[in-house]
Amino acid sequence: MKLNKAISLRIEEIVKEKNMTLNAFSKLVGVPNSTLDDIIKCKNETVKVRIIFEITQGINISLGEFFDSPYFDKESLID
């Protein structure tokens, strides 16, 4: 899968783990709902690291913890 899809799946996973709606998650992390929606729908080929950083800060995890997922295994990602 492409990196943007892996990020999308990881965000969806975290939202589900938090038992939140995307709108509530957006407010928690301080990232506009429209931005998160675009990421989840893979509307962009890339996602700014700043956005991922804001998400991780909002839920008190490190960037390493965000990317510590099978979605980001080298074997899972394609160019």
N, C-alpha and C positions, 0 to 999 in steps of 0.2 A: 504494500500500500504506500501511497505517497505520504510525506511528512505532514502535510496539512490535514490529511484524514486521520493520522495517528493522533494529532493534537486535538482534533474534533472529538474523537472517541474518548480520549483521556478526560477532556472537560466534561463530556456527558457522563462518564463514569463517576467523576468527583461530585457532580450535581446530584446524581442518583444516591451516592453514598451519604451525602448530606441531607437527603430526603427533602430537597428543595425544588422549587420551580426555577426555570431559567431566569425569570424576572427577579425573584428573591435573591438568587445567587449573584445576579448582576449588581444589585444594590449592596450586597455584602462585600463584594470585591472591588466595587467602584469602577467597573468597566461597563460602558453603555450596553444595554440589552441588544441593540441593533448590531453592535460589534460582535458580541458573543454569538448572536444568531447567524451572522455572516461566517464566523469561524466554523460553527457546527454544520452549516450547509456547504462548507468548502467553497465559498464564493471567491476566495482569493487563493492564489498559489502559495503565498507565504503568510506567516503570522509574525508580527513584530515581537521580539523578545520582551520589549517593554510591557506588552499586554500580558504575556505569560507571567512576567515578574509581578505585575499588579495582582493577578489572580493568586499567585502563590503567597504574596504578602497578605492578601485579604483572608486567606484561610490558614495562615500561619504554618506553611510548609516551605521547604527550600526548593530551589529550582531542581536540585538533584532528586528530591522526592517526587516532584512532578514527572520528571523524565524516567524515574525508576519504575518502568512498566514494560510488559512484553510488547506493547505497541511500538516501542522504540528500539527493539532488538534489531541488530543489523540485518538479520535474516528476514525480518518482517517488512523492511523499508525498501522502496525502489526509488530510482531517480525521478 
